[in-house]
C-alpha cells in the first residue's frame, strides 16, 4: 500500500423539488378524488324521482347513472402539499365585514389571498346553493384550490384540455375483462341495485380507472363478507 486514500465517488442524488417548485409536482393517484358533474337535466330527473339516481361505486354519491366524473384534489391533500412546500403558509380573506368575518360578494363567493414562500396570489371560492357551516368550509376549500392553482398546484386537473400534448395519454375505457368481472359481481349481493343500474346505464362510458376503483371496492366487500 502506498498510504494514499481512495475516495469512492458517490452517485448523484436526485434533487427533490422544494418550496414553490413542489406545488407544480403531480399529485399521486391516492390523493385524487372523483367529483360528479351532472347536467341540469340529470339533476332534475333525480330531483323529480330519487329512484332515477344510483349509489355511485366511483364517488359514493347518489346521482344519475350517466353522470361524468372529474378528477380533483381535496382540501386535505392540498393542505398536506402546502405544508410540505411551506409550513408557514397562510390565507386571508380579501375583505371582512364589521364582525371581522370574511365578506362574501353578491353571488355568495369569497376572494382570498394565499401566501406561500412569501409569494401571494388571489383565489376565489363559492359553495353553490349550499348554506350553513358546510357551505363555509366548502367555500374556503374551493378558494384555496383556486388560489393554489395560480401557483401551479393540480393545474393538469383544472385544465379541461391537454396542457402538454406530448405527455397526454388517451382516456382508456374499461377492458372486456374488467366489464366481465363487474358483470359477475352484478349476479351477487355484493353489488347494490344502484351499482347494477350504473353498470347497465354507463357501460359504454366506464373508464379503466373507474372500473378498477369499483372492482377494488367490491373485492373489499367480498373479503369482509359484506353483502347488501
LINKA-V725676 format. One record per pair of residues at least 4 apart in sequence whose C-alpha atoms are under 6 Angstrom apart, sorted by the first residue. I is the first residue (numbers start at 1). J is the second residue. Records with the same first field share a line. If there is no record, write none. Layout:
I->J + J
This chain:
17->21 + 22
18->22 + 85
19->85
22->85
23->153
24->152 + 153
31->77
32->72 + 73
33->71 + 72 + 73
34->59 + 69 + 70 + 71
35->69 + 70
36->68 + 69
37->68 + 69
38->42 + 67
42->64
44->48
46->50 + 52 + 53
53->62 + 63 + 64
54->62 + 63 + 65 + 194
55->61 + 62 + 194
56->60 + 61
57->214
58->214
65->198
66->202
75->141
82->86
83->87
86->117
89->115 + 116
90->115
91->113 + 114
92->112 + 113
93->102 + 111 + 112
94->111 + 112
95->103
96->100 + 101 + 102 + 103
97->101 + 103
104->108 + 109 + 110
105->109
109->125 + 126
110->124 + 125
111->123 + 124
112->122 + 123
113->121 + 122
114->120 + 121
115->119 + 120
122->147
123->143 + 146 + 147
124->143
125->139 + 142 + 143
126->139
127->135 + 138 + 139
130->135
131->135
135->139
138->142
144->148
148->153
149->153 + 155
172->207 + 208
173->206 + 207 + 208
174->206 + 207 + 208
176->180
186->191 + 196
189->227 + 228
190->227
198->202
199->203
215->219
221->225 + 226
